[in-house]
Amino acid sequence: MPMPASAPSSISAAAQSVVATLPHALWRADQMGSYQGVVTASGYPALDRELPNGGWPHSALIELLLQQAGSGEIRLLQPALARIARQRRIVLLQPPHLPQIGAWNASGLASEQLLWIKAARSADALWSAEQVLRNGSCGALLLWQSHIRGEALRRLHLAAQAGDTMLWVLRPLSAAHESSPSPLRLTLRPARGGVEIQLLKRKGPQHEHAFYLPLSAVIPETEPAAAAPLTPSTPLTTSTARNHGSLDRHTPAAAGAGNIAPALV
Amino acid sequence: MLAVLEHDQVLTMTASAAASGIRPGMRRGGVLALAPQASLCERDLAREQGARDDIALTLLQYTPEVAHAEEDSLLLDISASLSAFGGRLALCRRIRESIQALGFTPHVSMAPTAQGAWLLARHRRHAPGLARQRRSLRLASMQRRLDALPFMILPAARPYQEWLAGIGCQTLADLRKLPRAGLQRRSDKYILETLDRAYGTAPEMFEWVQAPQTFCAWLELPDRIEHAEAVLFAARRLILQMVGWLVAQQLAVSRFLLSLEHERGRQAIAPTPLEISLAEPAWHEEHLLRLLKERLGRLQLDAPVIALRLQASQVAAMLPPTASLFPEPGGAPGAYARLLELLSARLGSENVLKPAALADHRPEIANAWQAATDNSRQRPQEETLRQIQPQRPFWLLQQPLALTWRNNRPFYGSPLSLLSGPERIECGWWDGAATVRDYFVAEGEDAACYWIYRERDDDDFRWFLHGLFA
């Protein structure tokens, strides 16, 4: 509860001194909280401003609630994952589709650092997640689960707190109404050239409205190797998209793009 | 309820048998009259020796100096192991736990001389009420404790029990006060020798247990076991022995074989082999046990198991711990290999994958993964990988999804508009999986980006969804 600053009281003075000695143990609901732990910058200054301590927290369960697979979740995590992949491994646990090695390589993530775990049952997936977290040799764990119970989430959160591995749990948007022990919950919706983020829960003041975060473009404007990852761009630049070796210029398609383009674009 | 007989006389019995009135020295008929349901078995000296050997092998992990001693006891020289295992109390606890895991109940004591420790442990066995005073660290305190012990626990003094008691001897202190020359003349030299060794005035000599060159242990199960998980409890005893052997030989196991032997009879069934290969040689009990547990959990038994055999089929030299001062961020170097083994043991190695990209234009072929524990296939050259870097989505669909065609647009949830393309892929005519496709990046009305392709087949176009940009 925010205390009126003008109220002259001995309790408040005592509280002030306690607060000064314990900066991490106490935060007021109207201030941004701070963790004792380490964070990894998300790579997007606009997002870092909204996250306590200015980045993705280590040793905590982070929930990303997606409208559907392919809402921009990997592009959102890509700068953080790229930083982790320089030294440590990234585990993909029960991803919704096949991860494509070429795409991970192209976005600057060393693909040899990837480990893809397929689990037939949800219990196996949760067990694997716990083993990965307890082992501590991997830098990040991305877990996709559509149905996950509160106890299991709490258990994962505890396992994450014990280690240094970053844990993102990606769940469908419908889970937003369920309670969760996670200290940081975000919903992601696709938006043109970026993603629409709403912070459902964080250690800080309540975040009322969703905000738009421009992400790196799906279609790079220049050569892919030289593409700046953080420039927000309108992806409607068909003519400038020159993908390396992608177009066979000598034999145009039987019904080339020009024939149907007016109807499509 | 169980009693052990030797020469048709009860030698020892379980607590429940003692409660029903069975005493040492009773005959078979008397036991059956008191407790008809009691099961009697003959003493088997060979199996006793086998049990002592098993325990000695297990205890080799705590010190290389283990010796057999008289009356079912083992002597361990732990003076060099104290700091490695966290002090004497922790070491005693671990030794006791190891022996209990093998299914035996130890009496552990500790003293500056081996014979002194032996006497303290024997006394504890004869007087179980005295739980304290089993550990002495200094010679003086050990001698004080030994002085109070009855001389009966000295095996060499037992033949002379009556006349020693007749001249007023009660304790070891009384025995030591007797004139040495007279005692030696009237008894034999062993009493004095043992006393001197116990009190630290004479040197001690031991014949240390030598670990065998290869490891192969066999265990008969007390009952037929029908569930694979239940085998784990018994297998733990064998694993403990193997750990003791590995540490004694300074080796780490990289492959071991657990054979589950079935009942012999008219239909003899070959033992079920369970071979476990480790990516990184290990000698840690908990890691080996966890691997075994996950593998046993997936095993279906055809017939009940009556015995187990554990064999270390491939060993390597034990690697020293890392020499770096600060812990590395990824944990210990072997930790990742251990994680892969554990995951593969439970999920199957085909479900724990690492990238093994192929140089191919077809995305479903280029995007190849292989088992993470499999190191056979060489990675393609970096050059090749770098060259294949066109626009690719993060997610590839397992099966391309056929799209409908509405209002001259491909339709997936909403009409899709094409953002870029086409990227033409025409290859595979040489291996039968010919592909003639134009790939486009498309965007739905909710701004999600898709990777779709148009399959050109004569004049007919069919549209498919093949990937999602995440």
Boltz contact constraints between the chains, C-beta under 6 A:
constraints:
  - contact:
      token1: [A, 69]
      token2: [B, 468]
      max_distance: 6.0
  - contact:
      token1: [A, 70]
      token2: [B, 448]
      max_distance: 6.0
  - contact:
      token1: [A, 70]
      token2: [B, 468]
      max_distance: 6.0
  - contact:
      token1: [A, 70]
      token2: [B, 470]
      max_distance: 6.0
  - contact:
      token1: [A, 73]
      token2: [B, 470]
      max_distance: 6.0
  - contact:
      token1: [A, 74]
      token2: [B, 394]
      max_distance: 6.0
  - contact:
      token1: [A, 74]
      token2: [B, 470]
      max_distance: 6.0
  - contact:
      token1: [A, 87]
      token2: [B, 329]
      max_distance: 6.0
  - contact:
      token1: [A, 88]
      token2: [B, 330]
      max_distance: 6.0
  - contact:
      token1: [A, 97]
      token2: [B, 395]
      max_distance: 6.0
  - contact:
      token1: [A, 97]
      token2: [B, 397]
      max_distance: 6.0
  - contact:
      token1: [A, 98]
      token2: [B, 396]
      max_distance: 6.0
  - contact:
      token1: [A, 100]
      token2: [B, 367]
      max_distance: 6.0
  - contact:
      token1: [A, 100]
      token2: [B, 392]
      max_distance: 6.0
  - contact:
      token1: [A, 100]
      token2: [B, 396]
      max_distance: 6.0
  - contact:
      token1: [A, 101]
      token2: [B, 355]
      max_distance: 6.0
  - contact:
      token1: [A, 101]
      token2: [B, 357]
      max_distance: 6.0
  - contact:
      token1: [A, 101]
      token2: [B, 367]
      max_distance: 6.0
  - contact:
      token1: [A, 102]
      token2: [B, 392]
      max_distance: 6.0
  - contact:
      token1: [A, 103]
      token2: [B, 392]
      max_distance: 6.0
  - contact:
      token1: [A, 103]
      token2: [B, 393]
      max_distance: 6.0
  - contact:
      token1: [A, 103]
      token2: [B, 394]
      max_distance: 6.0
  - contact:
      token1: [A, 106]
      token2: [B, 389]
      max_distance: 6.0
  - contact:
      token1: [A, 111]
      token2: [B, 355]
      max_distance: 6.0
  - contact:
      token1: [A, 114]
      token2: [B, 355]
      max_distance: 6.0
  - contact:
      token1: [A, 115]
      token2: [B, 354]
      max_distance: 6.0
  - contact:
      token1: [A, 115]
      token2: [B, 372]
      max_distance: 6.0
  - contact:
      token1: [A, 116]
      token2: [B, 353]
      max_distance: 6.0
  - contact:
      token1: [A, 117]
      token2: [B, 352]
      max_distance: 6.0
  - contact:
      token1: [A, 118]
      token2: [B, 351]
      max_distance: 6.0
  - contact:
      token1: [A, 128]
      token2: [B, 343]
      max_distance: 6.0
  - contact:
      token1: [A, 131]
      token2: [B, 342]
      max_distance: 6.0
  - contact:
      token1: [A, 135]
      token2: [B, 335]
      max_distance: 6.0
  - contact:
      token1: [A, 135]
      token2: [B, 339]
      max_distance: 6.0
  - contact:
      token1: [A, 136]
      token2: [B, 331]
      max_distance: 6.0
  - contact:
      token1: [A, 137]
      token2: [B, 330]
      max_distance: 6.0
  - contact:
      token1: [A, 137]
      token2: [B, 331]
      max_distance: 6.0
  - contact:
      token1: [A, 137]
      token2: [B, 335]
      max_distance: 6.0
  - contact:
      token1: [A, 137]
      token2: [B, 336]
      max_distance: 6.0
  - contact:
      token1: [A, 137]
      token2: [B, 339]
      max_distance: 6.0
  - contact:
      token1: [A, 190]
      token2: [B, 446]
      max_distance: 6.0
  - contact:
      token1: [A, 190]
      token2: [B, 447]
      max_distance: 6.0
  - contact:
      token1: [A, 190]
      token2: [B, 448]
      max_distance: 6.0
  - contact:
      token1: [A, 191]
      token2: [B, 447]
      max_distance: 6.0
  - contact:
      token1: [A, 192]
      token2: [B, 447]
      max_distance: 6.0
  - contact:
      token1: [A, 218]
      token2: [B, 449]
      max_distance: 6.0
  - contact:
      token1: [A, 218]
      token2: [B, 469]
      max_distance: 6.0
  - contact:
      token1: [A, 219]
      token2: [B, 419]
      max_distance: 6.0
  - contact:
      token1: [A, 219]
      token2: [B, 420]
      max_distance: 6.0
  - contact:
      token1: [A, 219]
      token2: [B, 441]
      max_distance: 6.0
  - contact:
      token1: [A, 224]
      token2: [B, 389]
      max_distance: 6.0
  - contact:
      token1: [A, 235]
      token2: [B, 419]
      max_distance: 6.0
  - contact:
      token1: [A, 238]
      token2: [B, 420]
      max_distance: 6.0
  - contact:
      token1: [A, 241]
      token2: [B, 420]
      max_distance: 6.0
  - contact:
      token1: [A, 243]
      token2: [B, 390]
      max_distance: 6.0
  - contact:
      token1: [A, 243]
      token2: [B, 391]
      max_distance: 6.0
  - contact:
      token1: [A, 243]
      token2: [B, 423]
      max_distance: 6.0
  - contact:
      token1: [A, 244]
      token2: [B, 390]
      max_distance: 6.0
  - contact:
      token1: [A, 246]
      token2: [B, 390]
      max_distance: 6.0
  - contact:
      token1: [A, 246]
      token2: [B, 423]
      max_distance: 6.0
  - contact:
      token1: [A, 248]
      token2: [B, 424]
      max_distance: 6.0
  - contact:
      token1: [A, 253]
      token2: [B, 438]
      max_distance: 6.0
  - contact:
      token1: [A, 263]
      token2: [B, 408]
      max_distance: 6.0
  - contact:
      token1: [A, 264]
      token2: [B, 417]
      max_distance: 6.0
  - contact:
      token1: [A, 264]
      token2: [B, 418]
      max_distance: 6.0
